[in-house]
């Protein structure tokens, strides 16, 4: 599966009300919804060197300084497994 890009995310969000809450639903088999604590670039908190440029298994994508990271915030409620089917 290809990673989502910033452009993809912008395109996804353009179709929704700009005042709507943005939440993260995670853990498909026991889903929870959480707030987003923040959005930052990997270089804001981590230095990348040659050893870090692969995530270890040779299959995962390279770590890049310009990767955008969405940091999960506080869990607020149970989510619905149907979210995965709707994607």
N, C-alpha and C positions, 0 to 999 in steps of 0.2 A: 504494500500500500504506500502510495506517495504521501509525503508530508503536506500539510496545509500551508500555503504561503500567506503572507500579509495581504496580498492582492485577493486571494481566495476568500479570506475572512472578511475583507471590506465588501466584496461582492455579496457574500451571504447576508451581511448585516444591513446592506442598503435597502432590502425589501421590508424591513421592520420599522416600527415606530421608534424614532430616535429617543423618546423618553421612556421606553420600556426597560425594565430591569434585565441585566445580563447575568445569567447564572451558569454554573458548571454542573452537569450531572455526570457522575462517575460511578464506577464499579457496577457493571452490567447485571450481575447476578444478585446483588443486594444494593440497589441504587440509592444514592443520596444526592441532594441538591446543595450547592454551596455558593456563597458569594465569591466574587473575585477580589482578592486583596490588592492586586496590582498587576501591571504589565510592564515588563522591562526587557532590555536586551542582555544577552548572556555576558557581554563585556562589562556590564554594570556591576557584576558580582563575581566573575570568574575569569582567570587568565587561561588562555588556550595555548598549549605548546604541542610539539609533535606527538608526544605520548598521549595527549588528550584528544587528538584529532580523530581517533576512532574510538568507539564506545566499547571495544573489547571483543565483540563476537565477529567482527569482520562483515556483518550483514547490516547492522544498524547504521543509520546515516552519520556522517561526520559531525562533530561538534564544531560550530562556527561562531565566531564572536558576535555576528549580527543576528543569530537566532533570537526570535522574540519569544519570551517566556510569559505565560499567564500563570500567576501564582494564585492558587486556591486559597480562599479565605475560610471563614467560619461556616461550618455545616449548619444548614437551617431546617431541613426536613428530609423525609424519605422521598425518593423520586420514583419514576415509573419505568419499568423495563421496556415499555412500548416506545420510549425515545429512540432506542437502537433500531427498532423496526422502521420507524418513521424516517430515519436517515437514508 
